[in-house]
Amino acid sequence: MLPLLAARLSNSGFGRLAILQAAFQYGLTIAGFGFQLSAARQVAVARSDARRLGAVVICTLLAKASLGLIVLISAWALWAFAGTSTISVSEMVAGSSAIFATVLFPMWLLQGLEWFGLLAATMAITRACTLALIWLMVQSTKDAGMALAAQYFPLIIASIGLFVFTLKRAGFSLQRPTVDGIKLALREAGHGFSGNVAYWFYVSTNVLILGKLTSPEIVAGFSAADRVIQAIRGFVYGGVQAALPSFARSGENAYARIRRAILVVFPTFAVGCVMLALSSEFIVRILYGPTFERAAHLLRWMSPIPLLAALGQCIATLGLFGRGRADLWSFVIILSAFVDLFGLAFLHFVTDLPADECVVFAVVAADASMLTAAYLLFTRDAERTT
């Protein structure tokens, strides 16, 4: 998909797509509201009780739908009053499809039920459909909105089919929703929401600041490198999400389990990071072509991030969130956001580094701070509870 996007959109269109995604990510974060972790954990705990599971599902759906509706109304109102000159109608429709997909796609349900095979198959099919849509719809540098829409329309269709299949296969029925149940779903997701807001706020803000300071062509170079890192982050996040339900139900000593996970993760990702640094130029040339040479330089500097993110996610999400310490998990993510934004400001105003390198070093510092804070809080909390 990336080579096709890079070829059809070129540097300026690719940068425009990154800016659009960053702008709409604020709404996607509010619509998601931390349910990805909290609802998956609730489903995992309630899966043996069909009635309770049905209540969790319907209350989560209604809570997400309410937030999504608020986001959609606010986004279109903001566009009508302030954004008509910078974002087109087609780009707004594409952004709205992203919000619909975020509300509807039941990744949290499949993860809580531990139906990872179905989830993997669904993601593979939707990505194939996305690739076909990009091939048909994206023809020039002006089609960034079409590229954005192509990434989310297949998810909307897949979501409907997944809900129908899950209701028939999982053996539960939707219960009558209650106000208390919806409030509980929102409350459980609250800490996850603050963490998600913090993370996606600084990720999206980095791109928007870079766009303001430079040009879409410069943003394209950073976005190209960052997409490689985000793909690895997605692999890490998926593995952590897969382990979270069993971790939430298990009474085994958390410190011992985290230690075993680190013994596997550290050497694997350490070798992977070295290989990423050495092969960054080759990776960028294969994925994006020769016009994205700046991305190879940035990717080399970003190569430690997968190791930092993998260790940080293991400790923060499994060791803190998985043990019911969502408050500490949220604090760790918020701290990393502050490190990123203040680090970016410091590097930009105090040093002579190019703007895109300032963003890269700020992101590396943020991931390092997340790992450090998560480790310190986890070990302290583990000592108190043992």
N, C-alpha and C positions, 0 to 999 in steps of 0.2 A: 504493500500500500504506500509506504513512504517514497520509494523510487517513482511511482506513478504520480503522486502528489507533487514531488519536487520537479518532475519533468513538465507537468501540465501547468503548474502555478508559477514556476520560476522563483527566483529569490524574493521579489517584491510580493507576489501573491502568497507565497509560503509564510512570509512575515506577517502579512495581513491576516491570514488564518490564525496564526499564533496570537495576535492581538485580539481578534474576535473571541477566541476560546478563553483567553484570560479575562476579558470583560464579562462574558456570560458565566464564568466560573463562580462569581460571587452569588448569583442566583441559584446555581446548581448546588452550592454548599448549603444554602438555607433550605432548599427543597429536600436535600438528603438528610440534614439535621442529625447526623450521627447515628442513624438507624442501622447503618451497615454493620456496626459492631454490636450495639445494644440489642437490636431486634434478633440478630443471629444468636446471641447468647440466650435471650428469652425463649426462642424457638427450641434451642438445644435442651433447655431445662424442662420445657413443657411438652416435648414431643411424645412422651409416653401417656399423656392425658389428652384424649382427642378433644374434649370440650374446652379445656384450658387452651390448647393449641389454636382452636378455632377463634377464641376470643382474642388471643395475642395477634393473630393474623389480621382480623378485621379492624381492630383498633389501630394497629400500625398502618394499615392501608388508609384509613380515614385521616389519621394524623398527617401522613405524608401528602394526601390529596389536599388537605386544608392549607398546608404550607405552600404546596405547589401553586394553588390558585392565588394565594396572596402574592407570591413571587411574580407570576404571570401578569397580574393586574398592575403591580408596581412597575414592572419592567416596561410594559407598553405605555403606561402613564409617563414615566420618565423619558422614554423615547419621544413621545408626542410633544413634550414641553422643552426638551433639551437636546435630543440626539438625532433629529431627522437629517441633519446635515453631515453627520459622521457615519451613521449606520443606515443602510438601505432597508426597505420593507422586506425584501427577500432574506436579508441577513437576520432581521428580527424574527421572521418565521422559522428560520433555521435554529436560532437560539431557543425559541419556544418549543421546538421539537426536542431539543436537548433536555429541557425542563420536564416535559412529558415523560421522556424515557427514564429520567432519574427517579421520578415518582413511581412509575409503573414497574420497572424491571425488578423482579423479586430475588436478587442475588442473596439477600439476607435470609430469605426463606429456604432456598436451596442449600445454603451453607449451614444453617441451623439443623436441617434434616440430614446433612452430610451426603447430599446427592451430588457429589463433585463430578462424577462422570457426565451426568446430564448437563451440569453447568458448563463443563468444558466443551461438550458437543455443541451446546447452544452458542457459546462465544465463537467457536470456530465457524459455524454456519452464518452467524450474523456478520462476521468479519469478511467472509467470502461475498456475502450480499453487498456489504459496504464497498468492497473492491469493485464489484460489477457496477454499482451506482456511480462511483467515482469515474470509472472508465466511460460511462455513458453521459454523465452530467457535467463533468469538469473538463473544459476545453481550452481555457485561457486564464491569464492572470487575474481576470475580473470575477472568477467563479469561486472565490473563497467561501462565500455563503453556501453555495451548492456543496462544496466539500464538507462543510460543517454539518449540513443536513443529512448527507449521505452516511455519516457516522452514527446517526441516531434513529432514523426511520426504521431500519431493520430491528433495532432493540424494542421499539414500540410494538411492532407486530409479534415479535417473539414473546414479549411479556404476556400478551393475551393468551397465547397458546400454552405457556408455562403454567399460568394460574389454573386454566381448565384441567390440564393434565395433573397438577398437584392435588387439586381437590378430589379428583377421582382415585388417584393412586395412594395418597397418604392416609386415607381413611378418617378424615375429619370434615366437619361442616362448619361454615361460618356461623358464629353466634351473633345474637343481637348486641350491637355495640352499646357501651355505656360511657357516660361522660367520665366517670372515674377511670375506666380502662384507657381511654384516650389520654387523659392526664398522666396516667402511669407510663404510657408509652413515651410521651413527651419528656417526662421527668427522667426516665431511664436513659433517654438519648441525649439529655442535656449536657452532661460532661463530654460525651463524644462530640457533640455539636461544637462546643467551645474549642476542642482540640482541632476539629476539622476546619473550623473558621480560621483558626490561627495558621494552620498549615497552608490551606489553599489561598488565604489572604496574602501571605508573603510570596507564595509561588506566582500567583496571578499579578500581584503588585510589582514583582520583579520585572515581568514582561512589559507591563504598562509603563513603568518608569523608564525602562530601556527604550521603549518606543517613543517616549517623549524626548529623551535625551539624544536619540540618534535617528534612525530611519528604519523602515520595514526590512531593508536589505540586511542591516546589522542584526535586527531581531531574528531574521531568518537563520543566520548562522548560530545564534544562541539556541533558538528553538530546535534546530536540527540536532545539535549535541544533546540538548535536554531531553528530546524524545527518546534517544537511545537509553539515557539514564532512567527515564520514566518507565520504559519497557522493562528494565531490570527491576526497578522498584515494584512494578506490578507483579512480577514473578515472586518477589519477596513477600509482598502483601498477600498474594493469593495463598502462599504456603502458610503464613501466619494465620490467615483466616481459616484455612483448612484445619489447623491444629487447635483453634480457639474453642470450638464446641466441646471436644473431649477434655480439653484443659479446664474448661469451666465446670464440668461435671465431676472431674477427678478430685479425690482427696489426697493424692500423693503429694509428697513434699515438693513445693514449687521450686525451691532453690536447687534441688537435685535435678529436676527436669530441665530447668533453664541451663544449668551447667552442661548437661549432656547435649543440649541443642547448640550451645556455643562451641563445643568441641567439634561439632560437625560443620557449623556455619563458618567459623573463622578460617580454617585452612582452605576451604572451598572457595570462599569469596576473596580471600587474599590472593590466591593464584589467579582468579578471574580478573581482579583489578589490575594486576600486572599485565596480563594478556591484553586487557582493554587499552591500557596506556600504550603498549607497544604496537597495537594494530589499529589505533584510532584513525590514522590516515586511510588505511585500507577499508575500514568499515564505512567511513563517510563517503569515500569514492564509490563504493558499491551501492550504498543506499540512496545517495543524493546526486552524485555526479561531480564533475570537476569544478563547478561554479561555487561549491560550498566548502572551499578549502579552509576558510576561517573556522568552520565547525570542528575540523580535526584538531586544531590547536586548542580550542575550548574543551573538547571531549577529553584530551589528554590531562588537562588540569582537573577535570571532574571525575577521573577514574577512581579516586578513593571513595567516592560516594556510595557505591553498592555495598562495600564492606561496612561502612559506618551505618548505613540504613538497615542492613540485615541484622547486625548485632543490636542496634537500637530498637528495631521492631520486635525482636525476640524478647528483649528484656522489658520494654515498655508495654507492648500489647499483651503478651502472654504473662509476664511476671507481675504486671500491675493491673491492667484492665481485666485480664483473665481471672484474677484473684479477687475481683470486686473492688479494686482501688482505682475506679475511674477518675477520681479527683486528682490523684497523683499522675495518672496518665495524661490527663488534660493539662496539668501544670507543665509537664515535660514538653508537650507540643507547643504550648504558648511561649515557653521560654525560648525554644528554638526559633520561633517566629520573631521575637524581639532581637535575638542575636543576629538573625539575617538582616532585618531592616536597619538596625543601628550599625551593623557592620558595613552594609552597603553605603549608608550615608557617610560613615567615617572614611571608607576607601575612596569614595568619589570626591569628597571635599578636601581630604588631607593628602592623598597620593596623586600621582600622575598616571595611574593605570587607565587604560581604555575602559569605557563604561561596561562593555560586555564582560571583561575580566573582573571588574568589581563585583558584578552579579555572581559570577562563578565562584569566586573566593568567599563571598558572603554565604552562598548555599552550602559550601563545604564546611564552613564554620558552624552553620546552623545544625547540620547533621552530626558534627562532632559534639556539639553541646547537648543534643538530644541523647546521644549515647552515654555521655558522662553523667548527666543528671539522672537518667533512667537507672543506671547502674548504682549510683549512690543512694537513690531513694529505695530501690528494690532491696539492696542488701540491708539497709536500715530497717525497712518494714519487715523483711524476713526474720531478722534477729528479734524483733519485738513480738512476733507471732509464734516463735518456736521456743 
